[in-house]
Amino acid sequence: MPILKNFQFTPSLFFRNKHFNTLYRYYRSTIQIDYKGERLKTLDKDFIDLDISSVQSKKAILAIHGLEGSSNSSYIKSLTHIANQQNYDVIAMNLRGCSGVPNLFLSSYHSGKTSDLLEVIQYIEQKKIYKSIHIVGYSLGGNLALKLMGESINSLPKIVKSAVAISTPCDLEGGAKELNTFSNSLYQFKFLKTLKNKVKLQYKKNPISSINLKRVLNTKSLVEYDAFFTAPINGFKNATDYYTQSSCKQFLKDIRKPCLLISSLDDPFLNDDCYPFDEAKKSEFFHLLTTKYGGHVGFSSSFNAKNNFWLENKILDFIKKH
């Protein structure tokens, strides 16, 4: 039932190109945010860095970046800018290894590691500052948000009121295979470069016999990287097992709080399996909004910066209803 059609997002000519829109968002970074940093010590004796932009509100947005992003990703800063203007504090969660400070262990974050997200929510709740938390996740972060909302219906803190996901590969295997195409080689190369650098650095401090470092550093695709590193370091049998267990798509039917997924139909990172139309039709709580254009976490419409907050306003419109 909750499939939303939008005809208002009509970008100018250049921005109708999916790659241009994707790259423009990635490199556009004119907004500066004055964050206050906090470090959460995790139960496994590691840490997660949070960056907070506060307007002294009782309402908070917990923002989660995508693969190899951070609180300084342009989409996180754009959300923070608009959310602060509309009286929401923003807590930007840096996934392990993404804050600019190396974590303590070789294992890091992955698309299904919702335990870290839940630990952050519990930490925020215990501080008793906020009356409500709304989760906003981008790409990989969106998978974490939707997976948590579906798998934790009996344990999710009541302070969490809603979640919004953007450009999310709801079927991780489909998304990984789509990235492993010639037209997406630039994106894949960049992801692999930073992922490998982190593994190389951490392996010197934490060598583990089950990980073949040379093989990891020689991987040519994210599928290979997940097979030789992500899966074994996190206890999965192989890459397929990792994708199967971690994809949020299977959890959407169990969602019992308002959730929204915003995805562009021209997203270069997503294949057909990543768009959960059937799940949205059958759900009372999970909403799906698709646009014709937008690229991957792009949704810019022109070179005029003032016209490029369509996505942020859509996110806030949904959150305000809940």
TORMI-746071 format. One line per 8 residues: number of its first residue (from 0); for each residue x, y, z of C-alpha. Coordinates in nm, 4 decimals, m for minus. Example, Ala and Ser with C-alpha at 12.3 -4.5 7.8 and 13.67 -1.06 7.14 Angstrom:
<pts>
0	1.2300,m0.4500,0.7800 ~ 1.3670,m0.1060,0.7140;
</pts>
This chain:
<pts>
0	0.0000,0.0000,0.0000 ~ 0.2556,0.2732,0.0976 ~ 0.4205,0.3163,m0.2442 ~ 0.4645,0.6874,m0.3036 ~ 0.5089,0.8367,m0.6463 ~ 0.6832,1.1681,m0.6848 ~ 0.6685,1.3870,m0.9907 ~ 0.8039,1.7034,m0.8284;
8	1.1735,1.6162,m0.8506 ~ 1.2558,1.7407,m1.1997 ~ 1.6291,1.8144,m1.2272 ~ 1.7845,2.0171,m1.5053 ~ 1.9481,1.8485,m1.8019 ~ 2.2941,1.7737,m1.6576 ~ 2.1437,1.6339,m1.3399 ~ 1.9343,1.3812,m1.5295;
16	2.2550,1.1887,m1.5878 ~ 2.2801,0.9339,m1.3059 ~ 2.6595,0.9449,m1.2832 ~ 2.6779,1.3237,m1.2926 ~ 2.4188,1.3503,m1.0147 ~ 2.5986,1.0891,m0.8056 ~ 2.9415,1.2503,m0.8429 ~ 2.8113,1.6038,m0.7982;
24	2.6703,1.5136,m0.4580 ~ 2.9909,1.3357,m0.3628 ~ 3.2197,1.6266,m0.4465 ~ 2.9861,1.9100,m0.3469 ~ 3.0980,2.0079,0.0028 ~ 3.0264,2.3764,0.0592 ~ 2.8443,2.3309,0.3905 ~ 3.0498,2.3459,0.7074;
32	2.9178,2.1954,1.0318 ~ 3.0584,2.2664,1.3751 ~ 3.0392,1.9208,1.5296 ~ 3.1048,1.8280,1.8895 ~ 3.2698,1.4869,1.9089 ~ 3.1855,1.2098,2.1540 ~ 3.3438,0.8660,2.1794 ~ 3.1322,0.5690,2.2787;
40	3.3240,0.2788,2.4309 ~ 3.1643,m0.0354,2.2935 ~ 3.0862,m0.3557,2.4788 ~ 3.3655,m0.5363,2.2938 ~ 3.6175,m0.2782,2.4233 ~ 3.6504,m0.0870,2.0987 ~ 3.4933,0.2530,2.0223 ~ 3.2511,0.4368,1.7951;
48	3.2948,0.8082,1.7289 ~ 2.9862,1.0300,1.7180 ~ 2.9743,1.3845,1.5829 ~ 2.6918,1.5975,1.7199 ~ 2.5430,1.9210,1.5909 ~ 2.3065,2.0499,1.8573 ~ 2.0466,2.3247,1.8604 ~ 1.9379,2.2231,2.2119;
56	1.6405,2.0289,2.0804 ~ 1.4609,1.7391,2.2456 ~ 1.4362,1.5695,1.9057 ~ 1.7339,1.3990,1.7457 ~ 1.8192,1.2522,1.4080 ~ 2.0723,0.9713,1.4147 ~ 2.2465,0.9845,1.0758 ~ 2.4413,0.6897,0.9322;
64	2.6693,0.7303,0.6322 ~ 2.7289,0.4844,0.3498 ~ 3.0242,0.2681,0.2495 ~ 3.3511,0.4458,0.3382 ~ 3.1703,0.7674,0.4217 ~ 3.1772,0.9632,0.7484 ~ 3.0102,1.2489,0.9323 ~ 3.1879,1.4766,0.6847;
72	3.0190,1.3239,0.3808 ~ 2.8364,1.5973,0.1925 ~ 2.4966,1.4271,0.2270 ~ 2.5370,1.4041,0.6062 ~ 2.6328,1.7705,0.6281 ~ 2.3408,1.8732,0.4060 ~ 2.0970,1.6804,0.6257 ~ 2.2501,1.8311,0.9390;
80	2.2218,2.1828,0.7971 ~ 1.8516,2.1503,0.7143 ~ 1.7631,1.9486,1.0256 ~ 1.9242,2.2040,1.2574 ~ 1.7259,2.4790,1.0852 ~ 1.4094,2.2826,1.1592 ~ 1.4939,2.2324,1.5270 ~ 1.6440,1.8834,1.5232;
88	1.9760,1.7893,1.6763 ~ 2.1810,1.5608,1.4530 ~ 2.4020,1.2823,1.5835 ~ 2.6234,1.1577,1.3016 ~ 2.7461,0.8047,1.3648 ~ 3.0877,0.7254,1.2218 ~ 3.0966,0.3525,1.1565 ~ 3.4054,0.1778,1.2903;
96	3.7196,0.2938,1.1161 ~ 3.5457,0.5844,0.9421 ~ 3.6097,0.8721,1.1830 ~ 3.9703,0.9232,1.0733 ~ 4.1021,0.7354,1.3769 ~ 4.1903,0.3645,1.3351 ~ 3.9884,0.1307,1.5521 ~ 4.1490,m0.1267,1.7785;
104	4.0513,m0.4463,1.5993 ~ 4.0893,m0.5823,1.2474 ~ 3.7155,m0.6444,1.2195 ~ 3.5258,m0.3309,1.1251 ~ 3.1751,m0.2393,1.0142 ~ 2.9617,m0.4179,0.7588 ~ 2.6179,m0.3844,0.5999 ~ 2.4417,m0.6023,0.8563;
112	2.6168,m0.5061,1.1803 ~ 2.3136,m0.3607,1.3528 ~ 2.4537,m0.4379,1.6985 ~ 2.6665,m0.1230,1.6769 ~ 2.3668,0.0855,1.5733 ~ 2.1586,m0.0511,1.8603 ~ 2.4406,0.0194,2.1043 ~ 2.4548,0.3816,1.9870;
120	2.0775,0.4197,2.0289 ~ 2.0950,0.2783,2.3802 ~ 2.3802,0.5147,2.4622 ~ 2.1780,0.8152,2.3426 ~ 1.8701,0.6966,2.5325 ~ 2.0641,0.6593,2.8581 ~ 2.1745,1.0222,2.8432 ~ 1.8058,1.1234,2.8785;
128	1.8429,1.4320,2.6584 ~ 1.5962,1.3434,2.3847 ~ 1.2307,1.2494,2.3749 ~ 1.2531,1.1055,2.0241 ~ 1.5129,0.9649,1.7855 ~ 1.4663,0.9294,1.4111 ~ 1.7189,0.7211,1.2170 ~ 1.8365,0.8328,0.8732;
136	2.0688,0.6006,0.6828 ~ 2.2318,0.6380,0.3438 ~ 2.3110,0.3406,0.1181 ~ 2.4856,0.0886,0.3491 ~ 2.3641,0.2961,0.6437 ~ 2.0105,0.2660,0.5094 ~ 2.0418,m0.1118,0.5054 ~ 2.1488,m0.0999,0.8699;
144	1.8543,0.1234,0.9613 ~ 1.5859,m0.0845,0.7879 ~ 1.7343,m0.4143,0.9030 ~ 1.7319,m0.2948,1.2637 ~ 1.3739,m0.1679,1.2371 ~ 1.2585,m0.5084,1.1143 ~ 1.4673,m0.7479,1.3180 ~ 1.4301,m0.5705,1.6540;
152	1.0549,m0.5200,1.6796 ~ 1.0535,m0.6540,2.0360 ~ 1.3760,m0.4926,2.1579 ~ 1.3893,m0.1601,1.9759 ~ 1.3917,0.1263,2.2292 ~ 1.0641,0.3177,2.2363 ~ 1.2523,0.6430,2.1886 ~ 1.3033,0.5460,1.8217;
160	1.0004,0.6821,1.6346 ~ 1.0832,0.6365,1.2651 ~ 1.3529,0.5644,1.0099 ~ 1.4352,0.6911,0.6623 ~ 1.6706,0.5123,0.4230 ~ 1.8156,0.6595,0.1045 ~ 1.9527,0.4768,m0.2018 ~ 1.9682,0.1504,m0.0134;
168	2.0791,m0.1806,m0.1702 ~ 1.8057,m0.3826,m0.0008 ~ 1.9431,m0.6916,m0.1757 ~ 2.3150,m0.6753,m0.0997 ~ 2.4223,m0.9370,m0.3498 ~ 2.2358,m0.7596,m0.6258 ~ 2.3959,m0.4297,m0.5291 ~ 2.7468,m0.5789,m0.5109;
176	2.7106,m0.7362,m0.8539 ~ 2.5774,m0.4128,m1.0000 ~ 2.8832,m0.2287,m0.8713 ~ 3.1032,m0.4890,m1.0405 ~ 3.0231,m0.3603,m1.3887 ~ 3.2360,m0.1546,m1.6259 ~ 3.0259,0.1603,m1.5882 ~ 3.0750,0.1489,m1.2112;
184	3.4463,0.0652,m1.2122 ~ 3.5462,0.4118,m1.0868 ~ 3.3255,0.3841,m0.7786 ~ 3.4373,0.0288,m0.7046 ~ 3.8046,0.1207,m0.7405 ~ 3.7666,0.4056,m0.4922 ~ 3.5843,0.1907,m0.2358 ~ 3.8391,m0.0877,m0.2631;
192	4.1334,0.1489,m0.2320 ~ 4.0284,0.2883,0.1064 ~ 3.9011,m0.0467,0.2365 ~ 4.2295,m0.2183,0.1513 ~ 4.4357,0.0606,0.3072 ~ 4.2470,0.0179,0.6341 ~ 4.2899,m0.3598,0.6328 ~ 4.6622,m0.3270,0.5618;
200	4.7078,m0.0832,0.8497 ~ 4.5045,m0.2846,1.0977 ~ 4.6553,m0.6199,0.9983 ~ 4.9978,m0.5021,1.1145 ~ 4.8545,m0.4586,1.4645 ~ 4.6129,m0.7524,1.4594 ~ 4.7337,m1.0339,1.2309 ~ 4.4765,m1.3140,1.2083;
208	4.5664,m1.6461,1.0509 ~ 4.2230,m1.6933,0.8940 ~ 4.2764,m1.3826,0.6786 ~ 4.5085,m1.4047,0.3802 ~ 4.6258,m1.0443,0.3587 ~ 4.7853,m1.0802,0.0162 ~ 4.4675,m1.2234,m0.1280 ~ 4.2590,m0.9442,0.0248;
216	4.4888,m0.6757,m0.1150 ~ 4.4714,m0.8346,m0.4606 ~ 4.0919,m0.8354,m0.4812 ~ 3.9493,m0.6678,m0.7904 ~ 3.5846,m0.6363,m0.6872 ~ 3.3734,m0.5791,m0.3778 ~ 3.2358,m0.9318,m0.4181 ~ 3.5899,m1.0694,m0.3902;
224	3.6662,m0.8370,m0.0993 ~ 3.3576,m0.9553,0.0854 ~ 3.4472,m1.3181,0.0115 ~ 3.8063,m1.2929,0.1335 ~ 3.7672,m1.0402,0.4156 ~ 3.4191,m0.9249,0.5219 ~ 3.2706,m1.2736,0.5413 ~ 3.5500,m1.4615,0.7262;
232	3.6364,m1.1796,0.9688 ~ 3.2705,m1.1540,1.0733 ~ 3.1893,m1.5243,1.0980 ~ 3.0003,m1.5742,0.7717 ~ 3.0569,m1.8862,0.5605 ~ 3.1188,m1.6895,0.2419 ~ 3.0103,m1.3739,0.0595 ~ 2.6723,m1.5207,m0.0330;
240	2.6049,m1.6083,0.3308 ~ 2.7025,m1.2552,0.4315 ~ 2.4722,m1.0986,0.1729 ~ 2.1850,m1.3335,0.2558 ~ 2.1935,m1.2771,0.6306 ~ 2.2614,m0.9033,0.6141 ~ 2.0206,m0.7812,0.3441 ~ 1.7410,m0.5721,0.4931;
248	1.4867,m0.6834,0.2320 ~ 1.3861,m0.9944,0.4267 ~ 1.3147,m0.7867,0.7400 ~ 1.0880,m0.5256,0.5814 ~ 0.7740,m0.7329,0.6387 ~ 0.8353,m0.7223,1.0148 ~ 0.8680,m0.3450,1.0477 ~ 0.6174,m0.2009,1.2960;
256	0.7219,0.1639,1.3066 ~ 0.7014,0.4199,1.0242 ~ 0.9851,0.3765,0.7758 ~ 1.0531,0.5338,0.4381 ~ 1.2917,0.4322,0.1602 ~ 1.3788,0.6945,m0.1012 ~ 1.5497,0.5559,m0.4116 ~ 1.6034,0.6757,m0.7639;
264	1.5125,0.4388,m1.0441 ~ 1.8322,0.5359,m1.2265 ~ 2.0600,0.4558,m0.9310 ~ 2.3802,0.3106,m1.0842 ~ 2.4473,0.0989,m0.7720 ~ 2.1137,m0.0847,m0.7636 ~ 1.9625,m0.3627,m0.9710 ~ 1.5941,m0.4581,m0.9879;
272	1.6164,m0.6758,m0.6753 ~ 1.7127,m0.3712,m0.4686 ~ 1.3716,m0.2050,m0.5109 ~ 1.1241,m0.3639,m0.2648 ~ 0.7957,m0.2768,m0.4364 ~ 0.6165,m0.5945,m0.3262 ~ 0.7221,m0.5498,0.0352 ~ 0.5930,m0.1918,0.0399;
280	0.2591,m0.2933,m0.1137 ~ 0.2016,m0.5456,0.1635 ~ 0.3184,m0.3293,0.4538 ~ 0.1330,m0.0816,0.6700 ~ 0.4539,0.0757,0.8013 ~ 0.7174,0.0550,0.5268 ~ 0.6871,0.3243,0.2601 ~ 0.8738,0.3369,m0.0708;
288	0.9277,0.6587,m0.2671 ~ 1.0975,0.6355,m0.6065 ~ 1.2057,0.9079,m0.8461 ~ 1.2943,0.8867,m1.2143 ~ 1.6244,1.0688,m1.1655 ~ 1.8665,1.1164,m0.8772 ~ 2.1562,0.8758,m0.9128 ~ 2.3012,0.7249,m0.5960;
296	2.2481,0.9523,m0.2936 ~ 2.2423,1.2387,m0.5429 ~ 1.9036,1.4067,m0.5829 ~ 2.0549,1.7415,m0.6808 ~ 1.8543,1.9377,m0.9353 ~ 2.0774,2.2238,m1.0508 ~ 2.4012,2.4134,m0.9926 ~ 2.2095,2.6514,m0.7670;
304	2.2888,2.5251,m0.4157 ~ 1.9585,2.6589,m0.2801 ~ 1.7689,2.4198,m0.5087 ~ 1.9487,2.1086,m0.3892 ~ 1.7708,2.0287,m0.0655 ~ 1.4783,1.8347,m0.2116 ~ 1.6019,1.5138,m0.0469 ~ 1.6589,1.6697,0.2932;
312	1.3152,1.8299,0.2950 ~ 1.1508,1.4992,0.1989 ~ 1.3301,1.3303,0.4879 ~ 1.2192,1.5967,0.7338 ~ 0.8615,1.5955,0.6030 ~ 0.8337,1.2246,0.6819 ~ 0.9991,1.2548,1.0214 ~ 0.7716,1.5414,1.1280;
320	0.4655,1.3235,1.0711 ~ 0.5918,1.0738,1.3242;
</pts>
